[in-house]
């Protein structure tokens, strides 16, 4: 076989695993304001949700009362996570006459199983769903990111019918040093005020029915 007839050698591509990419996920992001980062959302599916728009990686649709991770395409009945930050702000509800500006909590967290970033909004009767975590932070005298919480679902009833809100079912402090160091490194990137207010159009149509904001938070046993 002559030199010209020789087949060119093919080099095997080295595939990097998820840990390699995860360690480098913030390269090139030093100049990006964390407030401008729009992480994938975890939403709680309501009766008003567009189920056809929510599809997991197996082509299945979530049921009412399940959580849906928009980034992973994952359906969950409950999930464990670490919240890195939470901030009270406002959003414009364009579903209502006059487009009122209402309160909301915006939270950014990490999934406990793979440490992937996600966001959640807590509005209306779910506004104080994270109160149990806030109390634990003060009572335990430890940072928010060092407490793992289990998020579940609670049904509420009112004049407008029934709807669901996310709630903290359980929480526990984390003591493993290597995990805490990783959590702190990510938390520091988000530990600053989020000034941008949201609008109803920013989020999927998964809100409780009109009138649910009339339910007093003090009457909800979170």
N, C-alpha and C positions, 0 to 999 in steps of 0.2 A: 504493500500500500504506500503510495507516494505521499509526500507532505501535503499536497493539495487536496488529496482525497480523505485526509484524516478529519474526523468529526470534531468540532470544537468542544472543548471540555466544558461541562456545566457545573457551576458552583451551587452547592446546596445553600439555600437561604436559612439563616439562623432565626428562628422564631423566638421572640421574647415572651415570657409569661406575664400574667397580670401584675405580679409584684414589681417587675421591672418598670412597666409603664406607670404604675401607681406612685413609685418613688420619684418619678420625674414629671408628675402631672402639672406641677406649678411652674415648670421652666417656661420662660417667655411671658409669665403672668405678673411679674414684679411691678409693672407699671399700670396694671389694671386695678381700678377701684373695685373692691369686693362688692360694693353696693350695685355695681353694674352687672354682676354675675347673676344670671338667671338659672339656678340649678333646676333639675327636673323636680316636678311636684309629686307629692303624695296626696291624693284626694280621696275623700270618703264618698262613695256612690250613694246618691239619693234617688228618690222616685222621679225627680225631675231631670236626672242625668241622661245624657245621650249615650246609651249603652253601646250603640253601633260604633261610636267613635273610640271606645275603649276596648282594645283587643290585646291579649297577652301574646307571648311568643309562640304559643300552641294554637292560636286562633280562637281562643275562648274569650267570652265576655264576662266581666265581673257581675256579681249579683248585688242587689240593693243591700247595703250594710257592710260591704267589703271595701277594703282599701285598694287603690290602684296606683302603682308607681309608674309615672309617665315616661321615665327614662329607661327603666329596665323592662317595661312592659310586663309587670309582675302583679298578680292578684294576691292579696293577703287578708286573712281574717283579723289578724293583729300582728304587731311587729315590735321588736326591740330596737332601741336607738339611743343616741346621745344627742341632746340639743346643745348646740354651740353658742347660740345667741337667740334672744327674743326681744323684739322691740314693738312698743305700742305706737301705732300711727293711724292713718285714715285712708279710706278709699271712697270713690264716688260710685254710688249704686245707681246705675242708669236704668235699672228695671223699674224704679219707682218714680212717680211724678215729682218733678222739681229736682231730680238728680241729687238727692241729699248726700252730704258727706258724713260717713259713719266711721266708728272706731273699728280697728282690727289689730290683731297681733300678727306680725310676720316673724317666722322662726326658721332657722337653718339648722339642720342636724346631720348626723352621720348614721347610716344603718349599722347596727351592731355586728352583722354577719360579715360584711365586706368593707366597712368603713367608707362607703360611697356617699357623696353629698346629696342632700335633698332639701327641698323647701316645703313649708306648709303655711297656710293662712288660717287664722282662727277669727271668725266673725260672728256677729249676731249672738245667738244664745250659746255659741261655743267660744265666745270672747275670752272667758276666764278658764278655759280647759286646762291651761298649764299652771294654774294656781298651786296645785299640789307640788309641782316641781319648784316653784319659786319659794314655797314654804320650806322645802327640804334644803334648798341652797342656804337659806338664812339659818335654819335650825342646825344643820350639820356643819355650818361654817366651812363650806368647800365650794369650788367653782362649779358652775352648771354642767360643764362638759364631763365632770368626773362622776356623774350620776346616770346610770342606765335606767331607762324607763320602758315599760311595756305599754304600747298604745292599743286601746280597744275601742269599742263602740257602745254608746248609750242611746236609748230611744226616749224622745221627749214627746209630750202631747200638749196640744193647745187648741184654741178655737179654729185654727186653720188646718187641723189634722195632726198627723204624726210625722216626725222627721228624726234624723239621727245626727249625733255630734260625736267627734272624737274625744276620748277621755284617757287619762292616765290610770291604768289598772294597778300597776305595781311600779316600784322604783327601788334601786339599791345602789349604794356607793361602790365604786370600783377602786381596788387597791393595787392592781398589777402595775408596776412601775413603767414597763415598756409600753403598755396600752395608754397610760396617762400621758406619757411624753408625746406619743403620736397624736392623741386628742388635743393636747395643748398647742402643738405646732399648727394644726389646722384651725383651731379656735382663734388663735391670735390673728389670723388672716381676716377673720370676720368680726373682730371685736372693735367695731366702730359704728356710729349711727348710720342708719339707712334713711336717707332723707326723701327718697322718691315715694310718693303716694301711689297707690294702685287704683285701678278702676274695675268695675264689674267685668268689662270686656277682657281684662288681663287674665282671667281665670276661667277654667271650664265651667259649664253650667251645672254645678253640683250643689247649689246653695239650698238651704232649707226654705220652706214656703214663706211668702210674704206674711208678715205679722209675727214671725217667730222672734224677732228682736224685741217684741213687747214682753217676752218672758223675762222676769227679773233674774239676773245671775245668782243672787243670794238664795233663790229658791231651788237652785240646781245643786244636788249633793255630789260635787265632783270627787 
